């Protein structure tokens, strides 16, 4: 039987979903979506991902003890968090990679975040008693997926 390892090749953040997908013989994208949905619903997706990142070894590496494995994985999480924060800073400054991110894209992202935050605030204050925010999440996911698909279709031509 296979051993569970975090993937070194199919990795977006920590390789947890890539390794789980290989271990369970399912598409890692399905696992990524499940982790994101669980994170949005009750936060367990984020907690589960972090626990797996800490407890599951990377690649086919061997460690002398579980303590050494956990120490290495926590250091890796810290390093990856620093890398992601630098990428976020560059994105917010309008510098994504070597090219300049279009200002209207940043305007759309900022307006979307403000709009979602405003909806959540009004809902928490009870001012949107007639509006069920839980029913909006599927529409948001469909819209994001549609935009990604359309952008990929335009790029493929």
N, C-alpha and C positions, 0 to 999 in steps of 0.2 A: 504494500500500500504506500502511496505517496506520502511524503511529509509536507506539512504546511510551511511555506516560506513566503516572505514578501517578494514580489517580483522586482527584478532589476531592470527588465526591459519594458514591461507594460505598466508604466508608473506615471501617475499625474502628480500626486503629492507624496505619498509614502510607499506606494506599491502594495498596499493592503488588498485592494480590490483585484488587482492583477494576479496576486498570489492566490487569493481565495477563488477566483474564477478558474485558474488552472487546477487547483486542488479539487474543486467541485465540478469541473468540466462544464462550466457555464460562461456566458459572455460577461466579462468584467463590467461592461457598461450597465448591465442590469443591476449589478451589485452597487455600482456608483449611484445610480438613480435611487435605489432603496436606501442607501446611507443618507443621501440628501433629503429624501422624503421623511425619513425617521428623524433627522436633525430638525427639520422644519416643524414637524408635528409635536414632538415632545423632547427633543434634544438628545434622545438616546442614540441616534445615529452618530453624532459627534463623539459622544462618550465611548461608544463601542469601537469606532474607528481608532480613537486615541489608545484605547486599551489594547487593541490588536496590534497597533503600531509598536507599542512598548513590549508586548509579550512575544510576538512572532519574529523570528530571526530574518535578516535580510538575505536573499539569495540562497546559495548552498553553503553558507558559512557556518563554522562550528565555534562555539564558545565554551570556555572552561566551566562556567557556571551560569545559572540563571541570573544571578546578580550582575555578572559581567555583561550578559546580553541586554538586560534592562538598562544598565548604565549607558551602554553604547547607543541603544535605541532612543533614550531620552536626549542624549547629546545630538543625535541626528534630527530629532524633532525640533530642538532649539535652533540648529543650523538652518533647517528648512523654513522655520518661522521667520528667521532673519532674512532669508532670500525672498520669501513671499512679501514681507513688508517693504523691502527695497523695490520689488516689482510694482507694488501698489503705489509707492511714492512716485515712481517714474510715470505710472499711468495717470496719477492725479496731477502731475506736473505737465502732462501732455507728451511725455517722451516714452514711447513704447518700443523697446528694442533700439534700432538705429534710425527708425523713421518717426516722423512727427504724427501723433494721433490727430485726426481731424477734429477741429474744435466743436463742430456740430455733433459729433459722436459723444464727446464729453458732456455737452449740453443735454443731450438725450438721457445719458446715464444719470447725470445729476438731477434732472427733472423727474426721472422715474423714481429715484431714491427718495426725493422729497415727497412725491405723491404717495408712495407706499407708506412712508413714515407718517404722513398726515392722516391717511386712512386708518392706520393702526392706532394712532393717538386718539382720533375721534371715536373710534370703536371702543377703546379702553375707557374713555370718559362717558360712554353711554349715549353719545350723541347720534350714533348710527344704529340705534336699536332695531331699525327696520332692515339693516344691511348685514348679511351673514358673510363675514370675511373668510370663513373657512371654505365657502363655496367659490371664492375668487382664486385660490391657489391653483386649482387645475387649469383655469383659464390663463393664468400667468405662465405656468409651465408649457401649455400648448403654444402660447405666443412666443416664448423664448425658443422653443423647439422649431417653430415655423420660421422664425428669423434666421436661425442657424442653418436650417435646411435650404432656405432661399439663398443665403449668402454662399453656401457651398455649391449650389447648382449654378449660380452666376459665375463662380470662380472656376468651375469645371469646363465652362464653354470657351 
